[in-house]
């Protein structure tokens, strides 16, 4: 499974805490992690910490050829 990362300023109401599956693909799951806790999480690729640390409204994208 390939990792995807999203930065949200506010988590929408009604989303579960912890890991949960998405409705259209049970094999895909999400897990919310506070940005302040990201340093202690294993992430891949490593630059994702920098990419998620941008200011609100700024978009960054990283493409890694496979």
C-alpha positions as CSV (number, residue, x, y, z in Angstrom):
1,X,0.0,0.0,0.0
2,X,1.3,3.4,-0.9
3,X,1.2,6.1,1.8
4,X,-0.7,9.3,1.3
5,X,-0.5,12.3,3.6
6,X,-2.9,15.2,4.0
7,X,-2.6,18.2,6.2
8,X,-5.8,19.5,7.7
9,X,-6.1,22.6,9.8
10,X,-9.3,21.3,11.4
11,X,-10.5,17.7,11.4
12,X,-14.1,17.6,10.1
13,X,-16.7,16.7,12.8
14,X,-17.8,13.1,12.7
15,X,-14.5,11.5,11.7
16,X,-13.4,8.7,14.0
17,X,-10.4,9.0,16.2
18,X,-7.5,6.7,15.4
19,X,-7.3,4.5,12.3
20,X,-10.3,3.9,10.1
21,X,-11.1,2.5,6.6
22,X,-12.4,4.7,3.8
23,X,-15.8,4.0,2.5
24,X,-14.9,3.2,-1.1
25,X,-12.0,0.9,-0.4
26,X,-11.8,-1.2,2.7
27,X,-8.1,-1.9,2.0
28,X,-7.2,1.8,2.5
29,X,-7.1,3.2,5.9
30,X,-6.4,6.6,7.5
31,X,-4.8,7.4,10.8
32,X,-4.9,10.9,12.2
33,X,-1.6,12.2,13.7
34,X,-1.2,15.6,15.2
35,X,1.6,17.6,13.5
36,X,3.3,18.0,16.9
37,X,3.5,14.2,17.1
38,X,4.7,13.6,13.5
39,X,8.4,13.5,14.6
40,X,7.9,10.3,16.5
41,X,6.1,8.5,13.6
42,X,7.6,6.3,10.9
43,X,6.9,8.0,7.6
44,X,7.9,7.3,4.1
45,X,9.3,9.0,2.2
46,X,11.3,10.9,4.8
47,X,10.7,14.4,3.3
48,X,7.0,14.1,4.1
49,X,7.7,15.8,7.5
50,X,8.9,18.9,5.7
51,X,6.1,18.8,3.1
52,X,3.4,18.8,5.8
53,X,5.1,21.6,7.8
54,X,4.1,24.3,5.3
55,X,1.9,27.3,6.1
56,X,-1.9,27.1,5.8
57,X,-3.0,27.5,2.2
58,X,0.4,26.4,0.8
59,X,0.5,23.3,-1.3
60,X,3.5,21.0,-1.8
61,X,3.8,17.9,-3.9
62,X,6.4,15.2,-4.1
63,X,6.5,12.7,-6.9
64,X,8.8,9.7,-6.7
65,X,9.1,7.6,-9.8
66,X,8.7,3.9,-9.2
